[in-house]
Amino acid sequence: MNISELQNFVETSIPLIKEAGFVVRELNDQEVVVTGEKRLNHNHHNTVFGGSISTILILSSWLMVRRLLEDSFPEASIVIERQCTDFLVPVDGDFTARCARPLPRQVESMKYGLDKLKRGRIDLGAALFQDGSDHMAASFSGTFYCRLRL
């Protein structure tokens, strides 16, 4: 799937993504980048809502898992099993979530599980940055569960 097809898929499958205005900017073998606007995700403090921060971090990580499986297991179902978001500083502008490719042994383990057991897991991390800043505003760690429909 190219970026526009994937954007359409996530907006159709997860209506919150369209409402929040999250946009997939980069999707390659090394990194997934998703952006968001403060004006669509602000809270009563006029900073970005914590739920929006968690959601965009989960989305960027889910997209990485999807990217890792698209060639060998395109039919795999991917859901989040566990997640933790640490909010490091308030975000008072537009923002970007980045999820880097995990270590090769993690990818191999997930694919091995899918191949042999029809299910696998992978742990990922992601980071959120306020646009214009190199300092991480939030960090994410999570486990994604993947399975093949029998």
FIVO-624761 format. One record per residue (C-alpha): residue in three letters; residue number from 1; x negated, y negated, z. Coordinates in steps of 0.25 Angstrom, whole numbers. Layout:
N
{"ALA",NUM,{X,Y,Z}}
...
***
This chain:
150
{"MET",1,{0,0,0}}
{"ASN",2,{-5,-14,-3}}
{"ILE",3,{-4,-25,7}}
{"SER",4,{9,-31,1}}
{"GLU",5,{16,-17,1}}
{"LEU",6,{11,-15,15}}
{"GLN",7,{16,-28,20}}
{"ASN",8,{30,-25,14}}
{"PHE",9,{30,-11,20}}
{"VAL",10,{27,-17,34}}
{"GLU",11,{37,-28,33}}
{"THR",12,{48,-19,28}}
{"SER",13,{45,-8,38}}
{"ILE",14,{42,-17,50}}
{"PRO",15,{51,-29,49}}
{"LEU",16,{43,-36,61}}
{"ILE",17,{31,-37,52}}
{"LYS",18,{39,-46,41}}
{"GLU",19,{45,-54,52}}
{"ALA",20,{32,-57,59}}
{"GLY",21,{25,-61,46}}
{"PHE",22,{14,-51,47}}
{"VAL",23,{6,-50,34}}
{"VAL",24,{-4,-39,30}}
{"ARG",25,{-16,-47,25}}
{"GLU",26,{-26,-36,23}}
{"LEU",27,{-26,-21,23}}
{"ASN",28,{-38,-13,19}}
{"ASP",29,{-46,-2,24}}
{"GLN",30,{-54,-10,34}}
{"GLU",31,{-43,-20,40}}
{"VAL",32,{-29,-24,41}}
{"VAL",33,{-25,-38,43}}
{"VAL",34,{-11,-43,46}}
{"THR",35,{-7,-58,48}}
{"GLY",36,{4,-65,56}}
{"GLU",37,{9,-79,58}}
{"LYS",38,{11,-85,71}}
{"ARG",39,{24,-92,67}}
{"LEU",40,{31,-79,65}}
{"ASN",41,{25,-73,78}}
{"HIS",42,{25,-83,88}}
{"ASN",43,{30,-82,103}}
{"HIS",44,{35,-92,113}}
{"HIS",45,{21,-97,116}}
{"ASN",46,{19,-100,101}}
{"THR",47,{8,-89,100}}
{"VAL",48,{9,-76,92}}
{"PHE",49,{19,-66,99}}
{"GLY",50,{11,-54,105}}
{"GLY",51,{21,-44,98}}
{"SER",52,{17,-50,85}}
{"ILE",53,{2,-48,88}}
{"SER",54,{4,-34,92}}
{"THR",55,{13,-31,80}}
{"ILE",56,{3,-37,69}}
{"LEU",57,{-8,-29,76}}
{"ILE",58,{0,-16,75}}
{"LEU",59,{3,-19,61}}
{"SER",60,{-11,-22,57}}
{"SER",61,{-15,-8,63}}
{"TRP",62,{-4,-1,58}}
{"LEU",63,{-7,-6,44}}
{"MET",64,{-22,-1,46}}
{"VAL",65,{-17,13,49}}
{"ARG",66,{-8,13,37}}
{"ARG",67,{-20,9,29}}
{"LEU",68,{-28,20,34}}
{"LEU",69,{-18,30,31}}
{"GLU",70,{-13,25,18}}
{"ASP",71,{-21,34,9}}
{"SER",72,{-21,47,17}}
{"PHE",73,{-8,46,25}}
{"PRO",74,{1,36,18}}
{"GLU",75,{14,43,24}}
{"ALA",76,{9,42,39}}
{"SER",77,{18,36,49}}
{"ILE",78,{10,26,57}}
{"VAL",79,{15,20,71}}
{"ILE",80,{9,13,82}}
{"GLU",81,{7,22,94}}
{"ARG",82,{0,13,104}}
{"GLN",83,{-4,-2,104}}
{"CYS",84,{-11,-12,113}}
{"THR",85,{-12,-27,109}}
{"ASP",86,{-21,-36,117}}
{"PHE",87,{-17,-51,116}}
{"LEU",88,{-30,-59,117}}
{"VAL",89,{-26,-73,114}}
{"PRO",90,{-14,-80,110}}
{"VAL",91,{-12,-81,95}}
{"ASP",92,{-6,-95,91}}
{"GLY",93,{-8,-94,76}}
{"ASP",94,{-7,-84,64}}
{"PHE",95,{-14,-71,66}}
{"THR",96,{-20,-59,60}}
{"ALA",97,{-21,-44,64}}
{"ARG",98,{-33,-36,60}}
{"CYS",99,{-34,-21,61}}
{"ALA",100,{-47,-15,56}}
{"ARG",101,{-49,-1,51}}
{"PRO",102,{-52,9,63}}
{"LEU",103,{-64,18,63}}
{"PRO",104,{-65,29,53}}
{"ARG",105,{-64,40,64}}
{"GLN",106,{-50,34,68}}
{"VAL",107,{-45,35,54}}
{"GLU",108,{-50,49,52}}
{"SER",109,{-44,54,65}}
{"MET",110,{-30,48,61}}
{"LYS",111,{-30,54,47}}
{"TYR",112,{-35,67,53}}
{"GLY",113,{-23,67,62}}
{"LEU",114,{-14,64,51}}
{"ASP",115,{-19,75,42}}
{"LYS",116,{-20,86,53}}
{"LEU",117,{-9,82,62}}
{"LYS",118,{0,73,54}}
{"ARG",119,{-2,62,65}}
{"GLY",120,{-14,53,69}}
{"ARG",121,{-17,41,77}}
{"ILE",122,{-27,29,76}}
{"ASP",123,{-31,18,85}}
{"LEU",124,{-32,4,79}}
{"GLY",125,{-36,-10,84}}
{"ALA",126,{-32,-23,78}}
{"ALA",127,{-35,-38,81}}
{"LEU",128,{-27,-50,80}}
{"PHE",129,{-33,-64,76}}
{"GLN",130,{-26,-78,76}}
{"ASP",131,{-29,-83,62}}
{"GLY",132,{-41,-92,62}}
{"SER",133,{-48,-85,74}}
{"ASP",134,{-58,-74,75}}
{"HIS",135,{-54,-71,89}}
{"MET",136,{-45,-59,92}}
{"ALA",137,{-31,-63,97}}
{"ALA",138,{-26,-49,100}}
{"SER",139,{-31,-35,99}}
{"PHE",140,{-23,-22,96}}
{"SER",141,{-26,-7,98}}
{"GLY",142,{-16,4,94}}
{"THR",143,{-14,18,90}}
{"PHE",144,{-6,22,78}}
{"TYR",145,{0,35,76}}
{"CYS",146,{1,41,62}}
{"ARG",147,{9,53,58}}
{"LEU",148,{13,60,45}}
{"ARG",149,{28,63,43}}
{"LEU",150,{30,78,43}}
***
